[in-house]
Amino acid sequence: MGNDLLTKAVATVYRAKAALYKYISANDAGVTGAHQAGFYIPKSAYSIAFDQPGLKGENKDRTVHIRWQDGAAKDTESRFIYYGSGTRNEYRLTRFGRDFPFLTDEYVGALVIIAREGEDTYSGYVLNTDEEIEDALEILGIPPNATIGLIDKDRIKLEEKMRICVEECLASSNEFPDTQTMADLARKLTLLRKGASYDDRLGKWIESEYALFRCFENELCKDMLIDGFSSVDELVVAANTLLNRRKSRAGKSLEHHLAQIFTDASLHYEAQVVTEGYKKPDFIFPSGAAYHNQKFDAGDLVFLAAKTTCKDRWRQILSEADRIPVKHLFTLQKGISAKQLDEMFGQQVKLVIPKYNWEFFPTTHLPRLQTLSSFVDFVREKQKTL
């Protein structure tokens, strides 16, 4: 990002309370002869203008000071206005002054970034070259087909933190971190809303780790992609190595994140306990010692298997812990047929499905599913007397 103007624009967005992007249209510049009354702002982006959304039936406005890039234009005393009376329901930014240089034919198609830095103080940037615009889209995470909207600052911050994280890790070791380290890094980088449920936490952690893994993958495999392959066999071997690494990481990642959920919830548990026939269930609650203690009430033992997908592999868990007839199975599987669910339930398998995936399951069977949060509550109740 060598362009000085773009560097300043991005830095401003990072520190701003909110930031809007918009392409200057022919109407904005008056080229079509149908000059609009200022920049249109979508209702979803009201926070760039007001602290609260406008109320239908009422108009409201506020004057703000906009400092334009490096004095390329005079600072403007512009006005945000919400039109809510009558049939109108829209926001606009108006009053740029007669000598405002950017509303001309030369700037049609330019990308405008307006950042709210203080209560009534803003900064404005106009990027007008292909390189500036393309770099801005990439750095600020603006979809290439979008025309106007708020910049998702949380996503920018996460991607920037991931880039720095990858650089720091590869500076000391030029290889993939182990799965536990990768999971730990992903959680540290994840932005969670206050009071997020266990289901939401897990979903965000998994998303972050996937993105982080891809960052490592892109860095560590770029030389291989640039150099190419001497034969089809070499390509197949490389592709299989990448695919197997992805599959292995996904399974272990889920186990690591679930373990952190249970630790955060102060549950007693043990992972990879050896049971009958040297089987190793993913999680036994409260512990392996309790499982092997025949005096410990079997009714207080809980089994949980964790599988990213389970349509073909769920039967594997049935013989993993003889003392626990009811098997809980956590899965990220997006949907299972009613017929297969009935078969699972018939084998005393209880499914734990993150709440965000419930929409993929038959509504008739939802009452028999558990969320991750409800599973935690279930185990916590069992462990009250421990």
C-alpha positions as CSV (number, residue, x, y, z in Angstrom):
1,M,0.0,0.0,0.0
2,G,2.5,2.6,-1.2
3,N,-0.1,5.3,-2.2
4,D,0.0,8.0,0.4
5,L,-3.6,9.1,-0.1
6,L,-4.9,5.6,0.3
7,T,-2.7,5.0,3.4
8,K,-4.2,8.0,5.1
9,A,-7.7,7.0,4.1
10,V,-7.3,3.5,5.5
11,A,-5.7,4.9,8.7
12,T,-8.6,7.3,9.1
13,V,-11.2,4.5,8.7
14,Y,-9.4,2.4,11.3
15,R,-9.8,5.1,14.0
16,A,-13.2,6.4,12.9
17,K,-16.5,5.8,14.7
18,A,-18.1,4.8,11.4
19,A,-17.1,5.1,7.7
20,L,-19.1,5.2,4.5
21,Y,-18.0,4.3,1.0
22,K,-19.8,5.5,-2.1
23,Y,-19.1,5.7,-5.9
24,I,-19.7,9.1,-7.4
25,S,-22.5,8.7,-10.0
26,A,-23.2,10.7,-13.1
27,N,-26.3,12.1,-11.3
28,D,-24.1,13.1,-8.3
29,A,-21.8,15.1,-10.7
30,G,-24.7,16.6,-12.6
31,V,-23.6,15.0,-15.9
32,T,-27.0,13.6,-16.7
33,G,-28.8,16.9,-16.1
34,A,-30.7,15.4,-13.2
35,H,-28.5,16.6,-10.4
36,Q,-29.4,15.0,-7.1
37,A,-29.9,16.8,-3.8
38,G,-26.6,15.5,-2.3
39,F,-25.3,12.0,-1.8
40,Y,-27.9,9.4,-1.1
41,I,-27.2,7.3,2.1
42,P,-29.0,3.9,2.5
43,K,-31.1,3.4,5.7
44,S,-28.7,0.6,6.8
45,A,-25.9,3.3,7.1
46,Y,-27.8,5.8,9.2
47,S,-25.0,5.7,11.9
48,I,-22.7,7.6,9.7
49,A,-25.1,10.6,10.1
50,F,-27.1,10.1,13.3
51,D,-26.8,8.2,16.5
52,Q,-30.4,7.0,16.2
53,P,-32.4,6.1,13.0
54,G,-34.9,8.6,11.7
55,L,-38.6,8.3,12.6
56,K,-41.1,8.0,9.8
57,G,-43.2,11.1,9.7
58,E,-40.4,13.4,10.9
59,N,-37.5,15.2,9.2
60,K,-34.3,15.9,11.0
61,D,-30.9,17.3,10.1
62,R,-27.5,18.2,11.5
63,T,-24.6,20.3,10.2
64,V,-21.1,18.7,10.3
65,H,-17.6,19.8,9.4
66,I,-15.8,17.7,6.7
67,R,-12.1,18.0,6.1
68,W,-11.3,16.8,2.6
69,Q,-8.0,15.1,1.7
70,D,-4.9,17.2,2.2
71,G,-6.7,20.4,1.4
72,A,-7.5,19.3,-2.2
73,A,-10.9,20.9,-1.5
74,K,-12.0,23.4,1.0
75,D,-13.4,22.1,4.2
76,T,-17.2,22.0,3.9
77,E,-19.9,22.7,6.4
78,S,-22.2,20.0,5.1
79,R,-25.6,18.7,6.2
80,F,-26.9,15.3,6.9
81,I,-30.6,15.2,6.6
82,Y,-33.3,12.5,7.1
83,Y,-36.5,13.0,5.1
84,G,-39.2,11.1,6.9
85,S,-42.3,13.1,6.2
86,G,-44.9,12.3,3.5
87,T,-43.9,9.4,1.3
88,R,-40.1,9.9,1.7
89,N,-37.9,7.8,3.9
90,E,-34.3,8.5,3.0
91,Y,-31.0,10.0,4.2
92,R,-28.8,12.4,2.3
93,L,-25.5,14.3,2.7
94,T,-25.8,17.8,1.1
95,R,-24.1,21.2,0.9
96,F,-20.7,20.8,-0.5
97,G,-20.5,24.4,-1.9
98,R,-20.2,25.7,-5.4
99,D,-16.5,25.2,-5.8
100,F,-16.4,21.6,-4.6
101,P,-14.0,20.0,-7.1
102,F,-15.1,16.4,-6.9
103,L,-18.7,16.6,-8.3
104,T,-17.5,16.9,-11.9
105,D,-17.4,14.6,-14.9
106,E,-13.7,13.9,-14.1
107,Y,-14.7,12.1,-10.9
108,V,-17.6,10.0,-12.1
109,G,-16.8,6.5,-10.9
110,A,-14.5,7.7,-8.1
111,L,-14.7,6.0,-4.7
112,V,-15.6,8.4,-1.9
113,I,-14.8,7.5,1.7
114,I,-16.4,9.6,4.5
115,A,-15.3,8.8,8.0
116,R,-17.0,10.0,11.2
117,E,-14.1,10.9,13.6
118,G,-15.8,13.1,16.2
119,E,-19.3,14.1,17.1
120,D,-19.5,16.7,14.3
121,T,-16.2,16.3,12.6
122,Y,-15.6,14.1,9.5
123,S,-12.8,13.4,7.0
124,G,-13.4,12.8,3.3
125,Y,-11.3,11.0,0.7
126,V,-11.9,10.6,-3.0
127,L,-9.9,7.8,-4.7
128,N,-10.0,8.2,-8.5
129,T,-7.4,5.9,-10.0
130,D,-8.0,2.2,-10.8
131,E,-5.1,1.2,-8.5
132,E,-6.4,3.3,-5.6
133,I,-9.9,1.9,-6.0
134,E,-8.8,-1.7,-6.4
135,D,-6.5,-1.5,-3.4
136,A,-9.1,0.1,-1.3
137,L,-11.7,-2.6,-2.1
138,E,-9.1,-5.3,-1.1
139,I,-7.9,-3.6,2.1
140,L,-11.2,-2.4,3.4
141,G,-13.1,-5.5,2.4
142,I,-15.6,-3.7,0.1
143,P,-17.4,-6.2,-2.2
144,P,-16.6,-5.5,-5.8
145,N,-20.3,-5.4,-6.8
146,A,-21.3,-3.0,-4.0
147,T,-21.9,0.6,-4.6
148,I,-22.6,2.2,-1.2
149,G,-22.6,1.2,2.4
150,L,-20.8,1.2,5.8
151,I,-17.3,-0.2,5.9
152,D,-17.2,-3.3,8.2
153,K,-14.4,-2.1,10.5
154,D,-14.4,-5.3,12.6
155,R,-13.6,-7.4,9.6
156,I,-10.8,-5.1,8.6
157,K,-9.3,-5.2,12.0
158,L,-9.5,-9.0,12.1
159,E,-7.9,-9.4,8.7
160,E,-5.1,-7.0,9.6
161,K,-4.5,-8.7,13.0
162,M,-4.4,-12.0,11.2
163,R,-1.9,-10.8,8.6
164,I,0.4,-9.5,11.5
165,C,-0.1,-12.8,13.4
166,V,0.9,-14.9,10.4
167,E,4.0,-12.7,9.7
168,E,5.1,-13.0,13.4
169,C,4.6,-16.8,13.5
170,L,6.4,-17.4,10.2
171,A,9.3,-15.2,11.3
172,S,10.2,-17.8,13.9
173,S,9.1,-21.0,12.2
174,N,8.4,-21.4,8.5
175,E,5.8,-24.1,8.9
176,F,2.1,-24.5,10.0
177,P,1.5,-24.1,13.7
178,D,0.1,-27.3,15.4
179,T,-3.6,-27.5,15.7
180,Q,-3.8,-26.5,19.3
181,T,-1.7,-23.4,18.6
182,M,-3.8,-22.5,15.6
183,A,-7.0,-22.8,17.6
184,D,-5.5,-20.7,20.4
185,L,-4.4,-18.0,18.0
186,A,-7.8,-17.9,16.3
187,R,-9.6,-17.4,19.6
188,K,-7.3,-14.5,20.6
189,L,-8.0,-12.8,17.3
190,T,-11.8,-13.3,17.4
191,L,-14.1,-10.3,18.1
192,L,-17.0,-11.4,20.2
193,R,-20.0,-9.4,21.2
194,K,-20.6,-9.1,24.9
195,G,-22.7,-11.9,26.3
196,A,-22.3,-14.1,23.1
197,S,-23.8,-17.6,23.6
198,Y,-21.6,-20.6,23.6
199,D,-23.1,-21.5,20.1
200,D,-22.1,-18.0,18.8
201,R,-18.7,-18.2,20.3
202,L,-17.9,-21.5,18.7
203,G,-19.2,-20.3,15.3
204,K,-17.0,-17.2,15.4
205,W,-13.9,-19.2,16.6
206,I,-14.3,-21.7,13.7
207,E,-14.8,-18.9,11.2
208,S,-11.7,-17.1,12.5
209,E,-9.6,-20.2,12.5
210,Y,-10.5,-21.1,8.9
211,A,-9.6,-17.6,7.8
212,L,-6.3,-17.8,9.8
213,F,-5.5,-21.2,8.4
214,R,-6.0,-19.9,4.8
215,C,-3.6,-17.0,5.6
216,F,-0.9,-19.5,6.6
217,E,-1.7,-21.7,3.7
218,N,-1.4,-18.8,1.2
219,E,1.9,-17.7,2.6
220,L,3.5,-21.2,3.0
221,C,2.3,-22.5,-0.4
222,K,2.8,-19.5,-2.6
223,D,6.3,-20.6,-3.7
224,M,4.9,-23.9,-4.8
225,L,2.2,-22.3,-6.8
226,I,4.6,-19.8,-8.4
227,D,7.1,-22.5,-9.3
228,G,4.5,-24.9,-10.6
229,F,4.7,-28.7,-11.0
230,S,6.9,-30.8,-13.2
231,S,4.2,-33.5,-13.6
232,V,0.6,-34.3,-13.0
233,D,1.6,-36.8,-10.3
234,E,3.5,-34.1,-8.4
235,L,0.4,-31.9,-8.6
236,V,-1.8,-34.7,-7.3
237,V,0.5,-35.4,-4.4
238,A,0.6,-31.7,-3.5
239,A,-3.2,-31.3,-3.8
240,N,-3.8,-34.4,-1.6
241,T,-1.3,-33.1,1.0
242,L,-3.2,-29.8,1.2
243,L,-6.6,-31.5,1.3
244,N,-5.6,-33.9,4.1
245,R,-4.1,-31.1,6.1
246,R,-7.4,-29.2,5.8
247,K,-9.5,-32.2,6.9
248,S,-7.2,-33.0,9.8
249,R,-7.2,-29.4,11.0
250,A,-11.0,-29.1,10.8
251,G,-11.6,-32.1,13.1
252,K,-9.0,-31.2,15.7
253,S,-10.0,-27.6,15.6
254,L,-13.5,-28.5,16.6
255,E,-12.3,-30.5,19.6
256,H,-10.0,-27.7,20.7
257,H,-12.7,-25.1,20.6
258,L,-15.3,-27.3,22.4
259,A,-12.7,-28.0,25.1
260,Q,-12.3,-24.2,25.6
261,I,-16.1,-23.8,25.8
262,F,-16.3,-26.5,28.5
263,T,-13.4,-24.9,30.4
264,D,-15.0,-21.5,30.2
265,A,-18.2,-23.0,31.5
266,S,-16.3,-24.5,34.5
267,L,-17.3,-28.0,33.6
268,H,-15.4,-31.1,34.7
269,Y,-14.4,-33.1,31.6
270,E,-11.6,-35.1,30.1
271,A,-10.7,-35.6,26.4
272,Q,-9.6,-38.8,24.7
273,V,-10.3,-41.1,27.7
274,V,-9.4,-44.7,26.9
275,T,-12.4,-46.9,27.3
276,E,-13.3,-50.5,26.4
277,G,-11.4,-52.0,23.5
278,Y,-9.0,-49.0,23.6
279,K,-11.6,-46.7,22.2
280,K,-11.1,-43.0,22.7
281,P,-14.3,-40.9,23.0
282,D,-13.7,-37.2,22.4
283,F,-15.1,-36.1,25.8
284,I,-16.2,-37.8,28.9
285,F,-17.8,-35.8,31.7
286,P,-16.7,-35.5,34.5
287,S,-13.5,-37.6,33.9
288,G,-11.9,-40.9,32.9
289,A,-11.3,-41.8,36.5
290,A,-15.1,-41.4,37.2
291,Y,-15.9,-43.5,34.1
292,H,-13.6,-46.4,35.3
293,N,-14.8,-46.2,38.9
294,Q,-17.7,-48.7,39.0
295,K,-18.9,-47.1,42.2
296,F,-19.5,-43.8,40.4
297,D,-23.2,-43.5,39.3
298,A,-23.3,-44.2,35.6
299,G,-26.3,-41.8,35.4
300,D,-24.0,-38.9,36.2
301,L,-21.6,-39.8,33.3
302,V,-22.0,-37.9,30.0
303,F,-20.4,-38.9,26.7
304,L,-19.9,-36.4,23.8
305,A,-18.4,-37.1,20.4
306,A,-17.5,-34.3,18.1
307,K,-17.6,-34.6,14.3
308,T,-17.6,-31.9,11.7
309,T,-19.9,-34.2,9.6
310,C,-21.7,-37.3,10.7
311,K,-24.1,-38.6,8.0
312,D,-21.9,-41.7,7.4
313,R,-19.8,-41.9,10.6
314,W,-22.2,-41.5,13.5
315,R,-22.4,-45.2,14.1
316,Q,-18.7,-45.3,15.1
317,I,-19.6,-43.7,18.4
318,L,-22.1,-46.4,19.6
319,S,-19.4,-48.7,21.0
320,E,-17.0,-46.1,22.4
321,A,-18.3,-46.0,26.0
322,D,-20.3,-49.0,27.3
323,R,-21.2,-47.5,30.6
324,I,-23.0,-44.6,28.9
325,P,-25.9,-45.9,26.8
326,V,-27.0,-42.4,25.7
327,K,-24.5,-40.9,23.3
328,H,-24.4,-37.2,22.7
329,L,-23.0,-36.2,19.3
330,F,-22.0,-32.6,18.5
331,T,-21.8,-31.9,14.7
332,L,-21.5,-29.0,12.3
333,Q,-23.4,-31.1,9.7
334,K,-25.8,-28.7,7.9
335,G,-28.9,-30.9,7.9
336,I,-29.8,-34.5,8.3
337,S,-32.8,-36.3,6.8
338,A,-35.8,-37.1,9.0
339,K,-35.3,-40.8,8.3
340,Q,-31.7,-40.7,9.5
341,L,-32.5,-38.6,12.5
342,D,-35.1,-41.2,13.5
343,E,-32.5,-43.9,13.1
344,M,-30.0,-42.0,15.3
345,F,-32.6,-41.4,18.0
346,G,-33.5,-45.1,17.9
347,Q,-29.9,-45.9,18.8
348,Q,-30.0,-43.4,21.7
349,V,-27.9,-40.8,20.0
350,K,-28.7,-37.3,21.1
351,L,-27.6,-34.6,18.6
352,V,-26.1,-31.3,19.8
353,I,-26.3,-28.8,16.9
354,P,-25.2,-25.2,17.1
355,K,-28.2,-23.0,17.0
356,Y,-27.1,-21.2,13.8
357,N,-27.5,-24.6,12.0
358,W,-31.0,-25.5,13.2
359,E,-32.6,-24.0,10.1
360,F,-31.2,-26.9,8.0
361,F,-33.0,-29.5,10.1
362,P,-36.6,-30.8,9.7
363,T,-38.9,-28.7,11.9
364,T,-40.6,-31.8,13.1
365,H,-37.4,-33.0,14.8
366,L,-36.1,-29.7,16.3
367,P,-37.6,-30.4,19.8
368,R,-35.3,-33.4,20.1
369,L,-32.1,-31.4,19.3
370,Q,-29.9,-29.7,21.8
371,T,-27.9,-26.5,21.3
372,L,-24.4,-26.3,22.6
373,S,-25.6,-23.9,25.3
374,S,-28.4,-26.2,26.4
375,F,-25.9,-29.1,26.4
376,V,-23.6,-27.1,28.7
377,D,-26.6,-26.5,31.0
378,F,-27.4,-30.2,30.9
379,V,-23.9,-31.2,32.0
380,R,-23.7,-28.4,34.6
381,E,-26.9,-29.7,36.2
382,K,-25.4,-33.2,36.4
383,Q,-22.3,-31.9,38.1
384,K,-24.0,-29.8,40.7
385,T,-23.1,-32.3,43.5
386,L,-19.5,-32.9,42.4
